Amino acid sequence: MAIYFIVALDVLNGISSLFLLCLGLAIIFGMMKIINLAHGEFIMLGAYATVISANAGVNIWIAMLIVAPLFVGLVGLVIERCLIRFLYGRLVDSMLATWGLSLLIIGIITTIYGNTQQGVPTPLGGFSIGSYQSSYYTLFLAGMAIVMMGLVYGIMSYTRLGLIARATMQNPAMAATLGVNPARVYMSTFAIGAAVTGLAGGLLAPVSGITPGMGGAYVAKAFMTVVGGGAAMLSGTVASASLFGAVNQIGAYFTTPVYGEVLVFTAAIVLIRLLPQGISGRFFKGNL
Amino acid sequence: MPFSRRRFLRHSALATTTLIAAPAVFRSGAFGAENPIVVGSLHDQSGPIAASGTPMVYALQLAVDEINAGGGLLGRPLKVIHYDTQSNIQMYSQFAQQLAVKDKVDVVHGGITSASREAVRPTFDRFKVLYFYNVLYEGGVCDRNTFCTGTTPAQTVEKLVPSAMKKAGKKAYIIAADYNYGQITAKWMTKYVKDNGGEVLSTDFFPLDVTNFGTTISKIQAAKPDLILSALVGGNHTAFYRQWTSAGMKGKIPIASTTFGLVNEPTTLDAAESDSILGAYGYFEELTTPASKSFVEKIKKAHPDSPYVSELAACTYEGVMLWAAGVKKAASIDRMKVIAALEDGIAFDGPSGKVSLDKPTHHTTRNAFLAEVKDRKWSVLESYSDVKPADTASVCDLVKNPNDTKQYIINL
């Protein structure tokens, strides 16, 4: 009986980590239709920022929740000014450029820090349900996912910043005639998307092996979830993250992790076949 | 513009002179330079397997430098041509071909994962280049052109499993990387568990890029084993040990591993995550023999930030030295003469102790050690001397079948 709780916690873990990983990409892709193949590397930079600052003595919570997003947000800002700014509207070119960017980032990190990096232990301990153990960190990740969801929803729906962002998303030309500078909106959106991705990387740092190439494992799933979610930035991502996260974890529990992955990709294929516009093309239409 | 005869003559004179002078321009060495013996090196220095490959390259370089300092081999200096295969099997195939055909090396030391070894071994067989594989692996390679100096399951797993079962209990749960090494090692683990009266509750395989072990940890808890046997490989799989500790499972079920430590895990994991993990290898950096200490000292002096100096590095050093001994004995660099000399009872006293080549299997009889992790370093518990490669010996006899070139897979 208790094992079902444990599996449920696993599913929660899968959904929340998938959601956190995709949120930054959903913001960037949803706003600017830029395919950012360096998404995995932003995650890696967030993980490295957390690990390096925590090992240098910074409190682990500050390292995860403040240092990582700040650092990656700044990096995102620089990248936007130097590279992404020239690629709006050029889909294929943005893929090539960001792919090259990802290779560059991996190379720089390898040169500075080498191939392996000492990580940080998970801050919270474990607890038992019946005779089984689970980790408080799972609950923490789920909590952070809800917090981020609430934050994005709150900012987008209730603040002036969110209003400007939504307007630019819908119709940049019209927004420009009303006094909004789209270029500046894109710049801040990219930086914020990068910061959110950095936060996700920082949150995942205590439970991953930290190597320069760690981002590669996350890119495909992140894109799949964002595209499967469809045009609605928040509700679409929540829906597809829930679907794919649940399929993955339940499949992995009853068979093996390999088949868990196979099931997710099969589900994605079926989803796109049935709902070509993603989940939010049919449900949650018009929502945020 | 009309092409006059004068122009034509002037241009062809210029072209001819350039062609004749080209070798002098392109050569970077002096005209009378000695022709070196070329050693090829194929190791990963980037990607998930880089933490294993980097110390191996340092050890190779150390061995070559020591040989050159002693006057070289047969009066000729050694030269290393090294390719970084970037943890990518395609690169292995490509560079193996390049080493054999373009660089025309006299011997190759390389390959790390079993997949990489099997990708390059046929190339070296085809182009008749002597090949040394200096990494612990699952056993069974039977190839006259190849010498495997690393430990095989009969030398390490056979000692690890009973020790672990004595400490923990009879029910084992096996987790392994999903490629030839992991699959075959899992079979060996199953055999030794059964031989010692235990049972294997389940065997799970993970591709090399899996990072999320949450459901696996739940499954392990549901199965309630006494012991976990791990053959996980590479940087992504270290996440298992992290997630295991974060779920509060550390200390509840002991872990014994045939691969823990090869990608620098004791340094990258916290003490809480790695303490009490059991391992058995042919060499540990923490050994206190004079030969081992001086070996480690030399490597750390030349490369202060080297990753952990594991069995892989020690075997690479011993592999190069064994090959050099074979060349000296054969008094020639010709491949078949060197192979005959290597089969004729060559031994070397290396960092791990005495290592001798075995004629029927082309593997080594060497020492093995059992250790557990304490405070992010290994603490050696037991040593076994002169352990024979019994697993390969049971399927491979190169004296009877010298033309054998396959890898035998244990049939359980």
Contacts between the chains, C-beta under 8 A, distances in Angstrom:
chain1	res1	chain2	res2	distance
A	3	B	218	7.2
A	3	B	221	7.6
A	3	B	222	5.2
A	6	B	218	4.9
A	6	B	221	6.8
A	6	B	222	7.9
A	7	B	215	7.6
A	7	B	218	6.0
A	10	B	214	4.8
A	10	B	215	5.3
A	10	B	218	5.5
A	13	B	214	5.3
A	14	B	212	7.3
A	14	B	214	7.0
A	17	B	212	7.6
A	110	B	46	6.3
A	114	B	305	7.0
A	114	B	307	7.9
A	115	B	45	7.9
A	115	B	46	6.7
A	115	B	47	7.6
A	115	B	50	3.8
A	115	B	51	5.3
A	115	B	54	7.0
A	115	B	235	7.6
A	115	B	307	7.7
A	116	B	50	7.8
A	116	B	51	4.5
A	116	B	235	6.6
A	116	B	263	6.5
A	116	B	264	4.5
A	116	B	267	7.1
A	116	B	268	5.1
A	116	B	307	6.4
A	117	B	268	6.3
A	118	B	267	6.1
A	118	B	268	4.9
A	118	B	269	7.8
A	119	B	242	6.7
A	119	B	268	5.8
A	119	B	269	6.8
A	119	B	270	7.4
A	120	B	270	7.5
A	121	B	242	7.6
A	121	B	245	6.8
A	121	B	246	7.6
A	121	B	270	4.2
A	121	B	272	5.7
A	121	B	273	6.2
A	122	B	242	6.8
A	122	B	245	6.8
A	122	B	246	3.4
A	124	B	246	7.8
A	125	B	248	5.8
A	126	B	246	7.1
A	126	B	247	5.3
A	126	B	248	1.9
A	126	B	249	7.2
A	127	B	248	7.0
A	128	B	248	7.5
A	132	B	218	7.5
A	132	B	221	4.9
A	132	B	222	7.7
A	133	B	221	6.5
A	133	B	247	5.3
A	133	B	248	4.4
A	133	B	249	5.4
A	133	B	252	7.0
A	134	B	247	6.0
A	134	B	248	7.5
A	135	B	243	7.8
A	135	B	246	4.7
A	135	B	247	4.5
A	135	B	248	6.4
A	137	B	246	5.3
A	138	B	214	7.7
A	206	B	242	6.8
A	206	B	246	6.7
A	207	B	239	6.4
A	207	B	242	5.4
A	207	B	243	5.1
A	207	B	246	5.8
A	208	B	211	5.6
A	208	B	239	4.8
A	208	B	242	6.9
A	209	B	211	6.9
A	209	B	235	4.8
A	209	B	236	5.4
A	209	B	237	6.9
A	209	B	238	3.7
A	209	B	239	4.6
A	209	B	242	7.2
A	209	B	268	7.5
A	210	B	268	7.1
A	211	B	48	6.2
A	211	B	235	4.0
A	211	B	236	7.5
A	213	B	47	6.0
A	213	B	48	6.4
A	213	B	235	7.5
A	214	B	211	7.3
A	214	B	235	7.4
A	214	B	236	7.1
A	216	B	209	7.2
A	217	B	209	5.0
A	217	B	210	7.9
A	217	B	211	5.2
A	217	B	236	6.5
A	249	B	214	7.0
A	249	B	215	5.6
A	252	B	215	4.0
A	252	B	216	7.5
A	253	B	215	4.4
A	253	B	218	6.4
A	253	B	219	6.4
A	256	B	204	5.8
A	256	B	205	6.8
A	256	B	206	8.0
A	257	B	204	7.7
A	257	B	206	5.8
A	257	B	207	7.9
A	257	B	210	5.4
A	257	B	212	7.4
A	257	B	213	7.7
A	257	B	215	6.8
A	257	B	216	6.6
A	258	B	178	6.8
A	258	B	205	7.1
A	258	B	206	7.5
A	258	B	207	6.1
A	260	B	215	7.1
